[in-house]
Amino acid sequence: MHMVIFIARKSAEDTLSILRILLERGCKELINEPDVLGNTPLHSLIVRYALEEARYGYDKWSKWDVLHLVRFLLQNGAKNSINQAGNSALACVFRHIRDWEVCFELLSMLIKEDGDPNIVGRDGSVPIMVLLIPLINTDTLHHFTHSMKVCFVNCIRILLQHGANPNCSYHQNLTPLHVLVFTVSENFLLTCDTLKRTNYDFIKNILYLLLQHGLDCNQTYQNILQAVLDMVRNVRSCQDMQCVYDLILTLVQYGADTNIVLSSMTTGGAIYSNEIARFGDALGLNGSPENDTTNEVSGSSGNGGGGGGSARQTLGESTFRNSFRTNSRYLLFYYIVLITKKDFILNDPELTFTHVIHLFFSTMQHDALYNCLKSLHNFYMAQVPSKKTEQLIAVISSLYRKPRNLKQLARLAIYEAVNRKLAQNINGLKLPGPLKEYVLNFER
């Protein structure tokens, strides 16, 4: 059967006739037999159509031909081939076929015949990851027409509706969420604003679909909000900053935690380590913890009461340093140091960069927020004033010196009470429409 599909190079009508004869003559028991590569006749049929799409010298089949042939095999017992161990037919469709309308039709057919959307392939990927990973290449999006995007989104929708796991991972660290965030980040490098906006809307539609089917914003090896903040490195305009804010707001509405303290070994931490080091040098606080302990012991044992005073001073400096180290690893601190690397962001007359700051101000817990703002305030007050950071420092100082009002505190209490999952629970709150909007969108 493999030879009929591949080597004979027959037309669709001739292939169907020969397959029917073989099945009537005793080959029905072999319909799920794999070849040396692990491909069953069903897989071979999918790959054969892909070769025709690529014009490799095969007689052209129409999409109706391949759909009819696949349906014929399924009706004659090829259902077991769909979930072939290590070689999912669903993944085979996404990996080889370029026509997204055909992909959608084949997926609909296979998934209705008990196709498993979570079966793992030889490379460790599941069908939804095979579908999403090509988006990392921005050229793929560049060639997508509107109808192709519709079919692509519908393929994801069908997989999710039939149980695909939106929190799956590829090689333990690449998740659908990280693929989408990386794609948006690379999209910022394009020069056409219209194309950038169209691509962003497309990716956001996919993100909404995943979130509505249980995507966990906090179940990733790298904090997803940090990955979004890292997109600031690629922004080329203030409109791009609006996309960063929009993405963070969406993730926060679906449960992303803004109170996370980044690890000292976190990816991207080197971005601001030099800034922190210079601040520590200015205060004389960059000694190692081991040296702090040595100084404290020698001070307390050397000069009686004077030594005790020295020890208390050293202990106070050590406490301040440790506090600053912790506070400088909050996501808010990380974001502010990132935007100071881009002058055009700070010089934006509309202050677009402050949208993210106010979003963190609205969603962080009290202690975490004001400890971070205190360290930011001290951090920038200790530096030589510059025109570039004047507006930023004014915003930080304003937020640091004023407490949140009662309405903001009530919103935060609601946010925490629903476990930070506003989007899923907002309709269950007995609030007027304007108040729901205020709570959901963290309006100022």
Contacts in CASP RR format, 6 or more apart in sequence:
PFRMAT RR
TARGET T0000
AUTHOR 0000-0000-0000
METHOD contacts of the structure
MODEL  1
MHMVIFIARKSAEDTLSILRILLERGCKELINEPDVLGNTPLHSLIVRYA
LEEARYGYDKWSKWDVLHLVRFLLQNGAKNSINQAGNSALACVFRHIRDW
EVCFELLSMLIKEDGDPNIVGRDGSVPIMVLLIPLINTDTLHHFTHSMKV
CFVNCIRILLQHGANPNCSYHQNLTPLHVLVFTVSENFLLTCDTLKRTNY
DFIKNILYLLLQHGLDCNQTYQNILQAVLDMVRNVRSCQDMQCVYDLILT
LVQYGADTNIVLSSMTTGGAIYSNEIARFGDALGLNGSPENDTTNEVSGS
SGNGGGGGGSARQTLGESTFRNSFRTNSRYLLFYYIVLITKKDFILNDPE
LTFTHVIHLFFSTMQHDALYNCLKSLHNFYMAQVPSKKTEQLIAVISSLY
RKPRNLKQLARLAIYEAVNRKLAQNINGLKLPGPLKEYVLNFER
1 19 0 8 1.000
1 22 0 8 1.000
1 27 0 8 1.000
1 30 0 8 1.000
1 31 0 8 1.000
1 41 0 8 1.000
1 44 0 8 1.000
2 35 0 8 1.000
2 39 0 8 1.000
2 41 0 8 1.000
2 44 0 8 1.000
4 10 0 8 1.000
4 15 0 8 1.000
4 18 0 8 1.000
4 19 0 8 1.000
4 22 0 8 1.000
5 15 0 8 1.000
5 19 0 8 1.000
5 41 0 8 1.000
5 44 0 8 1.000
5 45 0 8 1.000
5 48 0 8 1.000
6 44 0 8 1.000
6 47 0 8 1.000
6 48 0 8 1.000
8 14 0 8 1.000
8 15 0 8 1.000
8 18 0 8 1.000
9 57 0 8 1.000
9 58 0 8 1.000
9 59 0 8 1.000
10 18 0 8 1.000
10 59 0 8 1.000
11 59 0 8 1.000
11 61 0 8 1.000
12 59 0 8 1.000
12 61 0 8 1.000
12 62 0 8 1.000
12 65 0 8 1.000
12 66 0 8 1.000
12 68 0 8 1.000
12 69 0 8 1.000
15 69 0 8 1.000
16 68 0 8 1.000
16 69 0 8 1.000
16 72 0 8 1.000
19 69 0 8 1.000
19 72 0 8 1.000
19 73 0 8 1.000
20 72 0 8 1.000
23 31 0 8 1.000
23 76 0 8 1.000
28 76 0 8 1.000
28 77 0 8 1.000
31 40 0 8 1.000
31 41 0 8 1.000
31 73 0 8 1.000
31 76 0 8 1.000
31 77 0 8 1.000
31 78 0 8 1.000
31 81 0 8 1.000
32 40 0 8 1.000
32 41 0 8 1.000
32 77 0 8 1.000
32 78 0 8 1.000
32 80 0 8 1.000
32 81 0 8 1.000
32 84 0 8 1.000
33 40 0 8 1.000
33 41 0 8 1.000
34 40 0 8 1.000
34 43 0 8 1.000
34 84 0 8 1.000
34 87 0 8 1.000
35 44 0 8 1.000
38 84 0 8 1.000
38 87 0 8 1.000
39 47 0 8 1.000
39 87 0 8 1.000
40 78 0 8 1.000
40 81 0 8 1.000
40 84 0 8 1.000
41 73 0 8 1.000
41 78 0 8 1.000
41 81 0 8 1.000
42 70 0 8 1.000
42 73 0 8 1.000
42 74 0 8 1.000
42 78 0 8 1.000
42 81 0 8 1.000
42 82 0 8 1.000
42 89 0 8 1.000
43 81 0 8 1.000
43 84 0 8 1.000
43 87 0 8 1.000
43 89 0 8 1.000
43 92 0 8 1.000
45 66 0 8 1.000
45 69 0 8 1.000
45 70 0 8 1.000
45 73 0 8 1.000
46 66 0 8 1.000
46 70 0 8 1.000
46 89 0 8 1.000
46 92 0 8 1.000
46 93 0 8 1.000
46 96 0 8 1.000
46 97 0 8 1.000
46 106 0 8 1.000
47 92 0 8 1.000
47 96 0 8 1.000
48 58 0 8 1.000
48 61 0 8 1.000
49 61 0 8 1.000
49 66 0 8 1.000
49 97 0 8 1.000
49 102 0 8 1.000
50 96 0 8 1.000
50 97 0 8 1.000
50 98 0 8 1.000
51 57 0 8 1.000
51 58 0 8 1.000
52 58 0 8 1.000
52 59 0 8 1.000
52 60 0 8 1.000
52 61 0 8 1.000
53 97 0 8 1.000
53 98 0 8 1.000
53 99 0 8 1.000
54 98 0 8 1.000
63 99 0 8 1.000
63 101 0 8 1.000
63 102 0 8 1.000
63 105 0 8 1.000
66 102 0 8 1.000
66 106 0 8 1.000
67 102 0 8 1.000
67 105 0 8 1.000
67 106 0 8 1.000
67 109 0 8 1.000
70 106 0 8 1.000
70 109 0 8 1.000
70 110 0 8 1.000
71 109 0 8 1.000
73 81 0 8 1.000
74 109 0 8 1.000
74 110 0 8 1.000
74 113 0 8 1.000
79 113 0 8 1.000
79 114 0 8 1.000
81 89 0 8 1.000
82 88 0 8 1.000
82 89 0 8 1.000
82 90 0 8 1.000
82 110 0 8 1.000
82 113 0 8 1.000
82 114 0 8 1.000
82 115 0 8 1.000
82 116 0 8 1.000
83 89 0 8 1.000
83 114 0 8 1.000
83 115 0 8 1.000
83 116 0 8 1.000
83 119 0 8 1.000
85 119 0 8 1.000
86 119 0 8 1.000
86 120 0 8 1.000
86 121 0 8 1.000
86 122 0 8 1.000
87 121 0 8 1.000
87 122 0 8 1.000
88 116 0 8 1.000
88 119 0 8 1.000
88 121 0 8 1.000
88 126 0 8 1.000
88 127 0 8 1.000
89 110 0 8 1.000
89 115 0 8 1.000
90 107 0 8 1.000
90 110 0 8 1.000
90 111 0 8 1.000
90 115 0 8 1.000
90 116 0 8 1.000
90 117 0 8 1.000
90 119 0 8 1.000
90 127 0 8 1.000
90 159 0 8 1.000
91 119 0 8 1.000
91 121 0 8 1.000
91 125 0 8 1.000
91 126 0 8 1.000
91 127 0 8 1.000
91 130 0 8 1.000
93 103 0 8 1.000
93 106 0 8 1.000
93 107 0 8 1.000
93 110 0 8 1.000
94 103 0 8 1.000
94 127 0 8 1.000
94 130 0 8 1.000
94 131 0 8 1.000
94 155 0 8 1.000
95 130 0 8 1.000
97 103 0 8 1.000
97 106 0 8 1.000
100 147 0 8 1.000
100 148 0 8 1.000
100 151 0 8 1.000
100 152 0 8 1.000
100 155 0 8 1.000
101 147 0 8 1.000
101 148 0 8 1.000
101 151 0 8 1.000
103 151 0 8 1.000
103 155 0 8 1.000
104 151 0 8 1.000
104 154 0 8 1.000
104 155 0 8 1.000
104 158 0 8 1.000
107 155 0 8 1.000
107 158 0 8 1.000
107 159 0 8 1.000
108 158 0 8 1.000
111 117 0 8 1.000
111 158 0 8 1.000
111 159 0 8 1.000
111 162 0 8 1.000
115 162 0 8 1.000
117 126 0 8 1.000
117 127 0 8 1.000
117 128 0 8 1.000
117 159 0 8 1.000
117 162 0 8 1.000
117 163 0 8 1.000
117 164 0 8 1.000
118 126 0 8 1.000
118 163 0 8 1.000
118 164 0 8 1.000
118 165 0 8 1.000
118 168 0 8 1.000
119 126 0 8 1.000
119 127 0 8 1.000
120 126 0 8 1.000
124 170 0 8 1.000
124 171 0 8 1.000
125 133 0 8 1.000
125 170 0 8 1.000
126 164 0 8 1.000
126 165 0 8 1.000
126 168 0 8 1.000
126 170 0 8 1.000
127 159 0 8 1.000
127 164 0 8 1.000
128 156 0 8 1.000
128 159 0 8 1.000
128 160 0 8 1.000
128 164 0 8 1.000
128 165 0 8 1.000
128 166 0 8 1.000
128 168 0 8 1.000
128 176 0 8 1.000
129 168 0 8 1.000
129 170 0 8 1.000
129 174 0 8 1.000
129 176 0 8 1.000
129 179 0 8 1.000
131 152 0 8 1.000
131 155 0 8 1.000
131 156 0 8 1.000
131 159 0 8 1.000
132 156 0 8 1.000
132 176 0 8 1.000
132 179 0 8 1.000
132 180 0 8 1.000
132 206 0 8 1.000
133 170 0 8 1.000
133 174 0 8 1.000
133 179 0 8 1.000
134 140 0 8 1.000
135 141 0 8 1.000
135 179 0 8 1.000
135 180 0 8 1.000
135 183 0 8 1.000
135 203 0 8 1.000
136 179 0 8 1.000
136 182 0 8 1.000
136 183 0 8 1.000
136 186 0 8 1.000
138 183 0 8 1.000
138 186 0 8 1.000
138 187 0 8 1.000
138 189 0 8 1.000
138 190 0 8 1.000
138 199 0 8 1.000
141 183 0 8 1.000
141 187 0 8 1.000
141 199 0 8 1.000
141 202 0 8 1.000
142 195 0 8 1.000
144 152 0 8 1.000
144 202 0 8 1.000
149 202 0 8 1.000
153 202 0 8 1.000
153 205 0 8 1.000
153 206 0 8 1.000
153 209 0 8 1.000
156 206 0 8 1.000
156 209 0 8 1.000
156 210 0 8 1.000
157 209 0 8 1.000
160 166 0 8 1.000
160 209 0 8 1.000
160 210 0 8 1.000
160 213 0 8 1.000
161 213 0 8 1.000
164 213 0 8 1.000
166 176 0 8 1.000
166 210 0 8 1.000
166 211 0 8 1.000
166 213 0 8 1.000
166 214 0 8 1.000
166 215 0 8 1.000
167 175 0 8 1.000
167 176 0 8 1.000
167 214 0 8 1.000
167 215 0 8 1.000
167 216 0 8 1.000
167 219 0 8 1.000
168 175 0 8 1.000
168 176 0 8 1.000
169 175 0 8 1.000
169 221 0 8 1.000
172 221 0 8 1.000
173 221 0 8 1.000
173 222 0 8 1.000
175 219 0 8 1.000
175 220 0 8 1.000
175 221 0 8 1.000
176 210 0 8 1.000
176 215 0 8 1.000
177 207 0 8 1.000
177 210 0 8 1.000
177 215 0 8 1.000
177 217 0 8 1.000
177 220 0 8 1.000
177 224 0 8 1.000
178 220 0 8 1.000
178 222 0 8 1.000
178 224 0 8 1.000
178 227 0 8 1.000
180 203 0 8 1.000
180 206 0 8 1.000
180 207 0 8 1.000
180 210 0 8 1.000
181 224 0 8 1.000
181 227 0 8 1.000
181 228 0 8 1.000
181 231 0 8 1.000
181 247 0 8 1.000
182 227 0 8 1.000
183 199 0 8 1.000
183 203 0 8 1.000
184 199 0 8 1.000
184 200 0 8 1.000
184 203 0 8 1.000
184 231 0 8 1.000
184 243 0 8 1.000
184 247 0 8 1.000
185 230 0 8 1.000
185 231 0 8 1.000
185 233 0 8 1.000
185 234 0 8 1.000
186 234 0 8 1.000
187 196 0 8 1.000
187 199 0 8 1.000
187 200 0 8 1.000
187 203 0 8 1.000
188 196 0 8 1.000
188 231 0 8 1.000
188 234 0 8 1.000
188 235 0 8 1.000
188 236 0 8 1.000
188 240 0 8 1.000
188 243 0 8 1.000
189 234 0 8 1.000
189 236 0 8 1.000
190 196 0 8 1.000
190 199 0 8 1.000
193 237 0 8 1.000
193 239 0 8 1.000
196 240 0 8 1.000
197 239 0 8 1.000
200 243 0 8 1.000
204 246 0 8 1.000
204 247 0 8 1.000
204 250 0 8 1.000
207 215 0 8 1.000
207 247 0 8 1.000
207 250 0 8 1.000
208 250 0 8 1.000
211 217 0 8 1.000
211 250 0 8 1.000
211 254 0 8 1.000
211 423 0 8 1.000
215 254 0 8 1.000
217 224 0 8 1.000
217 225 0 8 1.000
217 251 0 8 1.000
217 254 0 8 1.000
217 255 0 8 1.000
217 256 0 8 1.000
217 257 0 8 1.000
218 224 0 8 1.000
218 255 0 8 1.000
218 256 0 8 1.000
218 257 0 8 1.000
220 227 0 8 1.000
222 266 0 8 1.000
222 267 0 8 1.000
223 260 0 8 1.000
223 262 0 8 1.000
223 266 0 8 1.000
223 331 0 8 1.000
224 251 0 8 1.000
224 256 0 8 1.000
225 248 0 8 1.000
225 251 0 8 1.000
225 256 0 8 1.000
225 257 0 8 1.000
225 258 0 8 1.000
225 260 0 8 1.000
225 331 0 8 1.000
226 260 0 8 1.000
226 262 0 8 1.000
226 266 0 8 1.000
226 267 0 8 1.000
226 331 0 8 1.000
226 334 0 8 1.000
228 244 0 8 1.000
228 247 0 8 1.000
228 248 0 8 1.000
228 251 0 8 1.000
229 244 0 8 1.000
229 248 0 8 1.000
229 331 0 8 1.000
229 334 0 8 1.000
229 335 0 8 1.000
229 338 0 8 1.000
230 268 0 8 1.000
230 338 0 8 1.000
231 244 0 8 1.000
231 247 0 8 1.000
232 241 0 8 1.000
232 244 0 8 1.000
232 335 0 8 1.000
232 338 0 8 1.000
232 339 0 8 1.000
232 341 0 8 1.000
232 342 0 8 1.000
232 345 0 8 1.000
233 338 0 8 1.000
233 341 0 8 1.000
234 240 0 8 1.000
235 241 0 8 1.000
235 244 0 8 1.000
235 342 0 8 1.000
235 345 0 8 1.000
237 344 0 8 1.000
238 344 0 8 1.000
238 345 0 8 1.000
238 348 0 8 1.000
238 350 0 8 1.000
238 352 0 8 1.000
238 353 0 8 1.000
241 345 0 8 1.000
241 348 0 8 1.000
241 352 0 8 1.000
241 353 0 8 1.000
241 355 0 8 1.000
241 356 0 8 1.000
242 352 0 8 1.000
242 355 0 8 1.000
244 356 0 8 1.000
245 352 0 8 1.000
245 355 0 8 1.000
245 356 0 8 1.000
245 359 0 8 1.000
248 256 0 8 1.000
248 356 0 8 1.000
248 359 0 8 1.000
249 359 0 8 1.000
249 441 0 8 1.000
249 442 0 8 1.000
252 258 0 8 1.000
252 359 0 8 1.000
252 363 0 8 1.000
252 420 0 8 1.000
252 442 0 8 1.000
253 422 0 8 1.000
253 423 0 8 1.000
253 440 0 8 1.000
254 421 0 8 1.000
254 422 0 8 1.000
254 423 0 8 1.000
254 424 0 8 1.000
255 419 0 8 1.000
255 420 0 8 1.000
255 421 0 8 1.000
255 422 0 8 1.000
256 420 0 8 1.000
257 420 0 8 1.000
258 331 0 8 1.000
258 332 0 8 1.000
258 359 0 8 1.000
258 360 0 8 1.000
258 363 0 8 1.000
258 364 0 8 1.000
259 330 0 8 1.000
259 364 0 8 1.000
259 365 0 8 1.000
259 368 0 8 1.000
260 330 0 8 1.000
260 331 0 8 1.000
261 326 0 8 1.000
261 329 0 8 1.000
261 330 0 8 1.000
262 269 0 8 1.000
262 329 0 8 1.000
262 330 0 8 1.000
262 331 0 8 1.000
262 334 0 8 1.000
263 329 0 8 1.000
264 325 0 8 1.000
264 329 0 8 1.000
266 329 0 8 1.000
269 334 0 8 1.000
271 334 0 8 1.000
271 337 0 8 1.000
271 338 0 8 1.000
271 341 0 8 1.000
272 328 0 8 1.000
272 333 0 8 1.000
272 334 0 8 1.000
272 337 0 8 1.000
272 338 0 8 1.000
275 337 0 8 1.000
275 379 0 8 1.000
276 324 0 8 1.000
276 325 0 8 1.000
276 328 0 8 1.000
277 286 0 8 1.000
279 324 0 8 1.000
279 379 0 8 1.000
279 382 0 8 1.000
279 383 0 8 1.000
280 286 0 8 1.000
280 321 0 8 1.000
280 324 0 8 1.000
282 382 0 8 1.000
283 382 0 8 1.000
284 317 0 8 1.000
285 317 0 8 1.000
285 320 0 8 1.000
285 321 0 8 1.000
285 324 0 8 1.000
287 321 0 8 1.000
289 318 0 8 1.000
292 314 0 8 1.000
292 317 0 8 1.000
292 318 0 8 1.000
292 321 0 8 1.000
295 310 0 8 1.000
295 314 0 8 1.000
296 311 0 8 1.000
296 314 0 8 1.000
296 315 0 8 1.000
296 318 0 8 1.000
299 306 0 8 1.000
299 307 0 8 1.000
299 308 0 8 1.000
299 310 0 8 1.000
299 311 0 8 1.000
299 314 0 8 1.000
300 307 0 8 1.000
300 308 0 8 1.000
300 310 0 8 1.000
300 311 0 8 1.000
301 307 0 8 1.000
303 310 0 8 1.000
323 371 0 8 1.000
323 375 0 8 1.000
324 375 0 8 1.000
324 378 0 8 1.000
326 371 0 8 1.000
327 333 0 8 1.000
327 371 0 8 1.000
327 372 0 8 1.000
327 374 0 8 1.000
327 375 0 8 1.000
328 375 0 8 1.000
328 379 0 8 1.000
330 364 0 8 1.000
330 368 0 8 1.000
330 371 0 8 1.000
330 372 0 8 1.000
331 360 0 8 1.000
332 357 0 8 1.000
332 360 0 8 1.000
332 364 0 8 1.000
332 369 0 8 1.000
332 372 0 8 1.000
332 373 0 8 1.000
332 376 0 8 1.000
333 372 0 8 1.000
333 375 0 8 1.000
333 376 0 8 1.000
335 356 0 8 1.000
335 357 0 8 1.000
335 360 0 8 1.000
336 357 0 8 1.000
336 376 0 8 1.000
336 392 0 8 1.000
336 396 0 8 1.000
339 345 0 8 1.000
339 346 0 8 1.000
339 353 0 8 1.000
339 392 0 8 1.000
340 346 0 8 1.000
340 388 0 8 1.000
340 389 0 8 1.000
340 392 0 8 1.000
343 388 0 8 1.000
345 352 0 8 1.000
345 353 0 8 1.000
346 353 0 8 1.000
346 388 0 8 1.000
346 389 0 8 1.000
346 391 0 8 1.000
346 392 0 8 1.000
347 388 0 8 1.000
351 391 0 8 1.000
351 395 0 8 1.000
353 392 0 8 1.000
354 395 0 8 1.000
357 395 0 8 1.000
357 396 0 8 1.000
357 399 0 8 1.000
358 442 0 8 1.000
358 444 0 8 1.000
359 442 0 8 1.000
360 369 0 8 1.000
361 369 0 8 1.000
361 399 0 8 1.000
361 404 0 8 1.000
362 404 0 8 1.000
362 408 0 8 1.000
362 411 0 8 1.000
362 412 0 8 1.000
362 442 0 8 1.000
362 444 0 8 1.000
363 412 0 8 1.000
363 415 0 8 1.000
363 420 0 8 1.000
363 442 0 8 1.000
364 372 0 8 1.000
365 412 0 8 1.000
365 416 0 8 1.000
366 404 0 8 1.000
370 400 0 8 1.000
373 396 0 8 1.000
373 399 0 8 1.000
373 400 0 8 1.000
374 400 0 8 1.000
376 396 0 8 1.000
376 400 0 8 1.000
377 396 0 8 1.000
377 397 0 8 1.000
377 400 0 8 1.000
380 389 0 8 1.000
380 392 0 8 1.000
380 393 0 8 1.000
380 396 0 8 1.000
381 393 0 8 1.000
383 389 0 8 1.000
385 393 0 8 1.000
404 412 0 8 1.000
407 438 0 8 1.000
411 438 0 8 1.000
411 439 0 8 1.000
411 442 0 8 1.000
414 422 0 8 1.000
414 429 0 8 1.000
414 439 0 8 1.000
415 422 0 8 1.000
415 439 0 8 1.000
418 424 0 8 1.000
418 425 0 8 1.000
422 439 0 8 1.000
422 440 0 8 1.000
423 440 0 8 1.000
426 436 0 8 1.000
426 439 0 8 1.000
426 440 0 8 1.000
427 436 0 8 1.000
429 436 0 8 1.000
429 439 0 8 1.000
431 439 0 8 1.000
437 443 0 8 1.000
END
